[in-house]
């Protein structure tokens, strides 16, 4: 058996046999890490497989000399958390849709109602932002303040406001699209 370090180098070179050896050695650890987060055996199994696909795709990003097992388990953990968040968002949106349908709000061809549901997704995503980033986004987009005005109000440099606003928008896009990377 090769060391995990050797196997990672081989996987980075496209060696599927090395990937298979890594899978055999680490599948239990990866599955356990995923199961502890998603608490659903079939979802944990999907995370397990997605993890090794990601390992194969990104093996060239592994830094030799660090811990390959920890790197792979971290990938699994992140994928499991993403899956859990996506499932929670889908559940919340489903509940909103069901509530709207029972009140007769969402009907066939009710295009504006999907906008309301999208807005609920945005509100939920805003809750995941840093409080200052959330405040900057709301002050700029909802209130309509200029970056300069926000900087004055929050006592931070205007350049920092612009940077945090762009960072918050990227994060919101990730949350809404369900990537969550």
trRosetta pair geometry for C-beta under 8 A, 3 or more apart (Angstrom, degrees):
i j d omega theta_ij theta_ji phi_ij phi_ji
1 21 7.2 164 -144 -169 81 121
1 25 7.5 117 -162 -82 129 129
2 6 4.1 -110 175 84 116 130
2 7 5.2 141 96 -54 120 85
2 10 7.5 44 115 -4 167 139
2 18 7.3 -38 57 -128 148 93
2 21 6.7 60 38 132 104 155
3 6 4.7 99 55 5 79 100
3 7 7.0 -145 95 -3 43 87
4 7 5.5 -56 -147 39 34 113
4 8 6.2 38 154 -24 67 103
4 22 7.0 88 -134 -116 78 93
4 25 7.4 -143 -88 103 92 149
4 68 3.8 -168 144 64 116 135
4 69 5.8 -71 -126 -44 169 82
5 8 5.9 -54 -151 31 27 110
5 9 6.7 26 152 -16 61 105
5 64 6.5 76 -156 -145 100 84
5 65 7.9 60 -124 -61 124 29
5 68 6.0 -163 -75 -24 47 129
6 9 5.8 -57 -155 35 33 112
6 10 6.4 30 151 -17 66 107
6 18 7.8 -130 124 -137 74 123
7 10 5.6 -56 -148 38 34 111
7 11 6.2 36 153 -21 68 104
7 18 4.6 168 -152 -173 72 99
7 19 7.9 145 176 -71 100 30
7 21 5.7 -132 -121 88 130 115
7 22 5.0 153 148 -64 139 98
7 68 7.3 130 68 158 98 165
8 11 5.6 -51 -144 36 32 111
8 12 6.4 38 153 -22 63 103
8 18 8.0 -152 -42 154 14 126
8 22 7.5 92 -70 -90 62 139
8 59 6.0 -176 -167 -158 71 100
8 62 5.0 -94 -180 99 131 161
8 64 7.4 173 94 -95 126 74
8 68 4.8 -142 -47 -116 135 133
8 71 8.0 53 -112 66 143 142
9 12 5.6 -52 -151 33 31 114
9 13 6.7 24 150 -12 62 107
9 64 7.0 37 -74 -94 101 117
10 13 5.6 -61 -155 41 35 110
10 15 3.9 -44 162 43 94 144
10 17 7.8 -58 147 74 135 81
10 18 3.5 157 100 -65 124 164
11 14 7.6 89 -176 -44 33 8
11 15 6.0 -88 -81 59 35 83
11 18 4.9 -134 -56 103 72 117
11 19 5.0 104 -114 -71 107 82
11 22 6.6 -12 -57 -10 139 145
11 55 6.6 -26 161 143 154 96
11 56 6.1 -113 -174 -112 108 59
11 59 4.1 -152 112 -120 101 159
12 59 4.0 -145 -77 123 65 106
12 60 4.6 119 -148 -79 102 61
12 62 6.8 -121 -67 38 121 109
15 18 4.0 57 104 8 116 114
15 19 6.9 168 102 -13 64 82
16 19 5.2 -49 -150 35 42 116
16 20 6.4 47 149 -22 67 101
16 56 7.9 21 -108 -123 69 129
17 20 5.4 -50 -151 35 35 115
17 21 6.5 37 149 -20 65 102
18 21 5.5 -50 -149 34 35 113
18 22 6.5 38 150 -19 65 101
19 22 5.6 -51 -149 36 34 112
19 23 6.2 38 150 -23 65 105
19 52 6.5 112 -178 -177 103 106
19 55 7.0 149 -134 102 98 113
19 56 5.5 17 -114 -87 144 103
20 23 5.4 -50 -146 34 32 116
20 24 6.4 34 155 -20 64 104
21 24 5.7 -51 -148 35 31 112
21 25 6.4 23 156 -13 64 109
22 25 5.9 -65 -148 42 29 105
22 26 5.8 -16 170 16 69 118
22 52 7.3 157 99 -127 109 105
22 55 6.9 -145 117 140 149 154
22 68 7.9 -98 -130 151 120 127
22 72 7.2 -170 174 -95 120 158
23 26 6.7 -79 -131 53 18 84
23 27 5.5 40 173 -60 65 103
23 52 5.3 28 -93 -115 104 151
24 27 6.5 -21 -122 -7 16 113
26 29 5.1 -60 -162 46 69 112
26 30 5.4 66 141 -23 91 107
26 69 6.3 -170 -109 -128 124 84
26 72 5.8 22 159 108 161 150
26 73 7.6 -128 -171 -60 120 84
27 30 5.8 -60 -142 42 30 109
27 31 5.9 29 161 -19 67 111
27 48 6.3 53 -152 -165 80 124
28 31 5.8 -54 -140 39 27 110
28 32 6.1 28 159 -20 62 109
29 32 5.9 -57 -147 37 26 111
29 33 6.4 27 156 -19 63 107
29 69 6.9 -2 105 -168 164 105
29 73 6.0 -66 140 -90 110 115
30 33 5.8 -54 -148 35 29 110
30 34 6.3 25 155 -15 64 108
30 47 7.7 -162 158 119 93 91
30 48 5.3 116 116 -124 112 78
30 51 5.3 -164 -166 81 134 163
30 52 7.7 72 153 -47 175 90
30 72 6.5 -65 -84 140 114 103
30 73 6.2 -140 -95 -103 65 65
30 76 4.5 -171 -152 -81 85 157
31 34 5.8 -59 -148 40 30 109
31 35 6.0 28 156 -20 67 110
31 44 5.6 78 -162 152 70 110
31 45 7.0 16 -127 -90 105 51
31 47 7.9 137 -117 79 48 97
31 48 4.8 4 -84 -84 78 130
32 35 5.7 -54 -140 38 28 110
32 36 6.4 32 159 -24 63 105
33 36 6.0 -55 -152 30 27 112
33 37 7.1 13 154 -9 59 108
33 73 5.2 148 -49 -158 166 93
33 76 5.0 91 87 107 126 127
33 77 5.5 -73 162 -71 121 81
33 80 6.9 -160 127 -8 80 152
34 37 6.1 -71 -160 40 33 104
34 38 5.9 -7 165 12 75 114
34 43 7.5 -156 158 119 108 75
34 44 4.1 139 111 -143 107 77
34 47 3.7 167 -139 88 140 139
34 48 5.9 -122 15 -53 155 72
34 51 7.4 -122 -61 -36 129 133
34 76 5.2 -91 -58 174 95 106
34 77 7.6 -137 -80 -85 56 39
34 79 7.3 -26 -110 86 108 99
34 80 4.3 -172 -134 -82 67 127
35 38 6.6 -66 -122 54 28 86
35 39 6.8 81 179 -91 59 30
35 40 7.8 -149 -133 52 67 32
35 41 6.6 14 -116 -99 112 53
35 44 3.9 15 -74 -108 72 156
36 39 7.5 11 -169 -67 16 70
37 77 6.7 133 -40 -143 150 64
37 80 3.9 99 74 138 139 128
37 81 6.0 -78 -174 -67 145 61
37 84 5.9 -109 151 -38 95 140
38 43 4.2 -133 154 108 145 126
38 44 5.4 -172 59 -65 122 74
38 47 6.5 179 -13 -24 144 141
38 80 5.1 -118 -34 -159 100 94
38 83 5.7 -13 -97 95 125 122
38 84 5.4 -145 -102 -70 68 95
38 87 7.8 100 -143 4 94 149
40 43 3.9 55 82 19 112 114
40 44 6.4 173 82 -16 54 85
41 44 5.5 -55 -142 37 30 113
41 45 6.4 35 156 -23 64 103
42 45 5.5 -48 -150 32 34 116
42 46 6.7 36 150 -18 63 101
43 46 5.6 -51 -151 35 36 112
43 47 6.4 38 149 -20 66 103
43 80 7.9 102 138 -134 102 79
43 83 5.9 155 -175 149 113 142
43 87 7.6 -20 -120 -57 151 146
44 47 5.5 -50 -148 36 34 114
44 48 6.4 45 149 -27 63 101
44 80 7.3 19 -112 -113 67 115
45 48 5.4 -46 -151 27 33 119
45 49 6.8 26 154 -12 63 102
46 49 6.0 -57 -151 39 33 105
46 50 6.0 32 152 -17 68 110
46 83 7.4 138 92 -117 116 152
47 50 5.6 -56 -140 42 31 112
47 51 6.1 43 155 -32 64 103
47 76 5.9 90 151 -157 106 79
47 79 5.0 151 -146 111 91 114
47 80 4.8 36 -136 -78 157 80
47 83 6.0 -103 -78 -6 108 151
48 51 5.8 -53 -155 24 25 116
48 52 7.2 10 156 -8 59 103
48 76 7.1 20 -99 -127 46 118
49 52 6.2 -60 -154 38 34 101
49 53 6.5 37 149 -19 67 105
50 53 5.5 -54 -149 36 35 114
50 54 6.2 36 152 -19 67 106
50 79 5.3 171 103 -167 124 151
51 54 5.7 -59 -152 38 29 110
51 55 6.3 33 149 -23 66 104
51 72 6.6 82 167 -177 115 81
51 75 5.2 125 -145 111 86 107
51 76 4.3 -1 -101 -85 143 82
51 79 5.8 -142 -75 24 78 151
52 55 5.1 -39 -140 31 41 118
52 56 6.5 45 156 -20 63 99
53 56 5.9 -55 -155 35 30 111
53 57 6.4 26 150 -16 65 109
54 57 5.6 -57 -144 41 33 110
54 58 5.8 -10 169 16 69 116
54 75 5.3 -179 101 -177 134 132
54 79 6.9 -156 -12 -63 153 133
55 58 6.7 -79 -135 56 20 83
55 59 6.0 50 163 -71 63 87
55 72 5.7 13 -94 -118 128 96
55 75 6.4 169 -66 63 80 168
56 59 6.2 -17 -139 -25 23 113
58 61 4.5 -33 179 25 90 121
58 62 7.4 113 129 -36 78 78
58 75 7.9 169 62 -107 134 138
59 62 5.7 -29 -165 0 49 117
62 66 7.4 -142 -177 56 77 110
62 68 6.6 29 -162 -113 140 83
62 71 5.8 91 -125 150 98 165
63 66 4.8 60 81 -2 98 121
66 70 7.3 -99 152 65 95 115
66 71 6.3 92 110 -53 117 119
67 70 3.8 51 97 17 119 115
67 71 6.4 168 91 -18 62 84
68 71 5.4 -55 -146 36 33 115
68 72 6.3 29 158 -17 68 106
69 72 6.0 -57 -148 38 30 107
69 73 6.2 24 156 -14 66 110
70 73 5.8 -57 -141 42 30 108
70 74 6.1 36 155 -25 64 106
71 74 5.7 -53 -149 32 27 114
71 75 6.8 31 150 -20 60 101
72 75 5.6 -48 -155 29 35 114
72 76 6.7 34 148 -16 64 103
73 76 5.4 -50 -149 37 38 114
73 77 6.2 43 150 -23 67 103
74 77 5.5 -49 -144 35 32 114
74 78 6.4 32 156 -17 64 105
75 78 6.0 -58 -151 38 28 109
75 79 6.3 25 154 -16 65 109
76 79 5.8 -58 -146 40 30 109
76 80 6.1 30 155 -20 66 108
77 80 5.7 -56 -147 36 28 111
77 81 6.4 28 155 -18 64 106
78 81 5.8 -53 -145 36 31 110
78 82 6.3 34 154 -20 64 106
78 181 7.7 50 168 -133 126 57
79 82 5.6 -53 -148 36 32 114
79 83 6.3 34 153 -21 65 105
80 83 5.6 -52 -147 35 31 112
80 84 6.3 33 153 -20 64 106
81 84 5.6 -53 -147 37 32 113
81 85 6.3 31 154 -17 65 106
81 180 7.5 -138 112 135 90 138
82 85 5.8 -56 -147 38 29 109
82 86 6.2 30 154 -20 65 108
82 178 7.6 95 -180 167 95 68
82 179 7.2 -40 -147 167 130 32
82 180 4.5 171 -120 72 92 128
82 181 7.5 12 -92 -71 136 51
83 86 5.7 -54 -146 37 30 112
83 87 6.3 30 154 -20 64 106
84 87 5.7 -54 -148 36 29 111
84 88 6.4 29 153 -19 64 106
85 88 5.6 -55 -148 36 32 111
85 89 6.4 31 154 -17 66 104
85 175 8.0 -88 156 -141 135 78
85 178 7.8 171 105 -144 97 67
85 180 5.7 115 73 -88 147 163
86 89 5.8 -54 -148 37 31 109
86 90 6.2 30 153 -19 65 108
86 178 4.8 63 -111 -155 106 108
86 180 7.5 -127 -52 -4 89 135
87 90 5.7 -53 -145 38 30 112
87 91 6.3 34 154 -21 63 106
88 91 5.6 -53 -148 35 30 113
88 92 6.4 30 153 -18 64 106
89 92 5.7 -56 -148 37 32 111
89 93 6.2 28 155 -15 67 106
89 121 6.9 59 -165 -130 113 93
89 124 6.6 147 -119 118 91 150
89 178 6.9 -144 61 -100 148 93
90 93 5.8 -54 -144 40 30 108
90 94 6.1 35 154 -22 64 107
91 94 5.6 -53 -146 35 29 113
91 95 6.4 30 154 -20 63 104
92 95 5.8 -53 -150 34 30 111
92 96 6.5 30 151 -17 64 104
92 120 7.6 -157 139 142 108 118
92 124 6.5 116 113 -96 158 157
93 96 5.6 -53 -149 37 35 112
93 97 6.2 36 152 -20 67 105
93 117 6.1 74 -149 -174 94 111
93 120 7.2 148 -105 93 72 122
93 121 6.6 12 -85 -75 114 101
94 97 5.6 -54 -146 37 31 111
94 98 6.2 31 155 -19 66 106
95 98 5.7 -52 -145 37 31 111
95 99 6.3 31 155 -17 64 107
96 99 5.8 -56 -147 39 29 110
96 100 6.1 29 154 -19 65 109
96 117 5.8 146 112 -121 132 89
96 120 5.6 151 -115 95 166 172
97 100 5.7 -56 -145 38 29 110
97 101 6.2 29 156 -20 65 107
97 106 6.2 -30 -153 20 72 164
97 117 6.5 26 -73 -107 83 139
98 101 5.8 -54 -145 36 29 110
98 102 6.4 27 157 -18 64 106
99 102 6.0 -56 -147 36 29 108
99 103 6.6 15 156 -6 63 110
100 103 6.0 -67 -151 45 31 102
100 105 3.9 -83 -169 66 85 121
100 106 4.4 65 121 -12 116 104
100 113 6.2 133 170 -167 146 125
100 116 7.6 142 -107 92 145 132
100 117 7.5 -84 -15 -69 158 104
101 104 7.5 43 -174 -75 33 22
101 105 7.1 -84 -64 50 26 75
101 106 5.0 -49 -76 59 70 102
101 107 8.0 130 -126 -74 71 51
104 107 6.8 7 -171 -56 63 109
105 110 7.2 137 145 170 55 161
105 113 5.7 139 143 -120 90 128
105 116 7.8 -65 159 61 132 155
106 110 5.2 -162 -145 67 49 143
106 113 4.5 174 -99 140 79 159
107 110 4.8 101 49 -34 65 121
107 113 7.9 122 20 -6 56 151
110 113 4.2 25 131 5 114 122
110 114 7.5 142 106 -18 75 78
111 114 6.2 -50 -165 25 43 108
111 115 7.4 46 141 -19 65 101
112 115 5.3 -45 -164 26 49 120
112 116 7.0 51 142 -20 70 96
113 116 5.4 -45 -155 30 44 113
113 117 6.6 42 148 -16 68 101
114 117 5.5 -50 -148 39 39 112
114 118 6.2 46 149 -23 67 102
115 118 5.5 -50 -146 36 32 114
115 119 6.4 37 150 -23 63 102
116 119 5.5 -50 -151 32 32 114
116 120 6.7 36 149 -21 63 100
117 120 5.5 -48 -154 30 37 114
117 121 6.8 40 146 -19 63 100
118 121 5.5 -51 -155 33 37 115
118 122 6.6 40 147 -20 66 102
119 122 5.4 -50 -151 34 37 115
119 123 6.5 40 150 -21 67 100
120 123 5.6 -48 -148 34 35 112
120 124 6.4 35 152 -17 65 104
121 124 5.7 -54 -148 38 32 111
121 125 6.2 32 152 -19 65 107
121 176 5.6 92 141 -129 117 88
122 125 5.6 -55 -145 38 31 111
122 126 6.3 39 152 -27 65 101
122 172 7.2 28 -141 -167 77 118
122 176 6.6 5 -87 -92 62 125
123 126 5.6 -48 -150 28 31 116
123 127 7.1 39 150 -26 59 98
124 127 5.8 -48 -163 21 36 116
124 128 7.6 32 145 -17 61 100
124 175 8.0 -160 107 152 82 123
125 128 5.8 -55 -164 28 43 111
125 129 7.6 51 143 -31 66 95
125 172 5.1 96 138 -142 131 73
125 175 3.9 140 -136 107 105 133
125 176 5.3 -37 -66 -60 157 80
126 129 5.7 -43 -163 12 46 116
126 134 5.3 99 -180 -134 88 104
126 137 6.8 -147 -125 84 103 141
126 138 7.5 74 -154 -59 139 101
126 172 7.1 13 -77 -109 60 111
127 134 7.7 50 -95 -108 22 144
128 171 7.4 -150 105 154 104 114
128 175 5.6 163 56 -110 145 149
129 133 4.4 -122 173 91 114 113
129 134 4.2 148 84 -62 120 87
129 137 7.0 22 114 6 177 137
129 168 5.5 39 -137 -139 136 100
129 171 6.2 124 -101 101 89 138
129 172 7.1 -15 -65 -67 120 87
130 133 4.3 81 59 10 91 109
130 134 6.8 -161 83 -11 43 85
130 168 7.7 -108 41 -95 89 100
131 134 5.6 -54 -145 36 30 114
131 135 6.3 31 156 -20 64 105
132 135 5.6 -53 -149 35 32 113
132 136 6.4 35 152 -20 65 103
132 154 7.0 102 -150 -156 100 141
132 164 6.7 -53 121 -174 102 153
133 136 5.7 -52 -149 34 32 112
133 137 6.5 32 154 -18 65 104
133 164 5.3 -138 -104 174 80 102
133 165 7.8 169 -149 -88 74 34
133 167 6.8 -87 -124 90 129 100
133 168 4.0 168 -180 -86 109 119
133 171 7.4 31 152 42 153 144
134 137 5.9 -55 -150 36 30 110
134 138 6.3 24 155 -14 65 109
134 168 7.2 179 -68 -143 37 135
135 138 5.9 -58 -145 41 30 107
135 139 6.0 28 158 -19 66 111
135 154 7.1 133 112 -90 131 128
136 139 5.9 -56 -141 39 27 109
136 140 6.1 17 162 -11 64 112
136 150 5.8 86 -131 177 76 145
136 154 7.4 -33 -79 -32 88 159
136 161 5.9 -179 -134 -154 126 80
136 164 5.4 103 25 107 169 115
136 165 5.2 -124 141 -80 123 80
136 168 6.4 164 75 -2 112 155
137 140 6.1 -65 -146 42 24 103
137 141 5.8 -10 173 10 66 117
137 165 6.5 146 -81 -133 64 74
137 168 5.0 -131 -56 129 117 144
137 169 7.3 155 -109 -65 113 71
137 172 7.3 119 -125 -47 157 142
138 141 6.7 -65 -124 52 21 88
138 142 4.8 -23 -165 27 64 124
138 143 6.5 60 140 -10 69 100
139 142 7.3 -22 -66 53 10 85
139 143 4.8 -31 -146 40 45 131
139 145 4.7 -30 163 36 92 125
139 149 7.9 -153 161 102 119 98
139 150 4.9 127 113 -107 139 111
139 153 7.1 -163 -144 65 154 150
140 143 7.3 29 -13 53 11 86
140 144 7.5 45 -176 -113 30 14
140 145 6.1 -78 -90 65 45 76
140 146 7.9 52 -122 -134 81 13
140 147 6.9 20 -103 -76 119 65
140 150 6.3 -31 -63 -52 87 148
140 165 6.0 40 -3 -125 163 132
141 144 7.8 -12 159 -71 11 48
145 149 4.2 -124 -173 88 103 126
145 150 5.1 127 112 -56 126 84
145 153 7.3 -21 -175 -4 163 141
146 149 4.7 95 54 5 76 102
146 150 7.1 -143 95 -4 40 86
147 150 5.6 -55 -147 37 34 112
147 151 6.2 39 152 -24 66 105
147 158 5.4 89 133 -161 102 90
147 161 4.8 153 -164 106 89 126
147 162 5.3 23 -147 -68 151 82
147 165 7.0 -94 -106 -13 106 150
148 151 5.7 -53 -150 32 29 115
148 152 6.6 29 151 -18 62 104
148 158 5.4 -7 -100 -110 58 128
149 152 5.7 -52 -151 34 33 112
149 153 6.3 31 152 -18 65 107
150 153 5.6 -56 -147 39 32 111
150 154 6.0 6 163 2 69 113
150 161 5.0 136 96 -149 114 143
151 154 6.4 -68 -137 50 23 93
151 155 7.9 104 167 -73 53 4
151 156 5.8 -106 -143 78 70 63
151 157 6.2 -30 -150 154 124 17
151 158 4.1 -67 -49 -82 162 61
151 160 7.3 119 -117 58 101 88
151 161 4.6 -108 -71 -21 87 140
152 155 7.5 19 -177 -72 27 45
154 161 7.1 138 49 -91 132 109
156 160 4.8 -92 154 82 111 135
156 161 6.2 138 92 -55 107 84
157 160 4.5 95 65 3 86 105
157 161 7.2 -147 100 -7 48 83
158 161 5.4 -50 -152 31 38 115
158 162 6.5 38 151 -18 68 101
159 162 5.7 -51 -149 35 34 111
159 163 6.3 33 153 -18 66 107
160 163 5.6 -54 -144 39 32 112
160 164 6.1 29 158 -16 67 108
161 164 6.0 -58 -144 40 26 107
161 165 6.2 31 155 -24 63 108
162 165 5.7 -55 -148 33 28 114
162 166 6.6 24 156 -15 63 105
163 166 6.0 -57 -151 37 29 107
163 167 6.2 28 153 -17 65 110
164 167 5.5 -54 -144 40 33 113
164 168 6.1 37 155 -23 67 106
165 168 5.8 -54 -146 36 28 111
165 169 6.5 29 154 -20 62 105
166 169 5.7 -54 -150 34 32 112
166 170 6.6 33 153 -18 64 103
167 170 5.8 -54 -153 34 32 111
167 171 6.4 30 151 -18 65 107
168 171 5.6 -55 -147 38 33 112
168 172 6.2 37 153 -22 66 104
169 172 5.6 -50 -144 35 32 113
169 173 6.4 35 154 -21 63 103
170 173 5.7 -54 -152 34 31 113
170 174 6.6 31 150 -18 64 105
171 174 5.6 -54 -152 35 34 112
171 175 6.3 30 153 -18 67 107
172 175 5.7 -57 -146 38 32 110
172 176 6.0 24 159 -15 68 110
173 176 6.1 -58 -141 40 26 105
173 177 6.0 16 163 -9 64 114
174 177 6.2 -64 -140 45 23 103
174 179 4.9 -84 -152 68 77 101
174 180 5.5 132 152 -79 101 27
174 181 6.0 -113 -148 34 131 73
175 178 7.7 34 174 -71 27 28
175 180 6.2 67 -99 -88 52 79
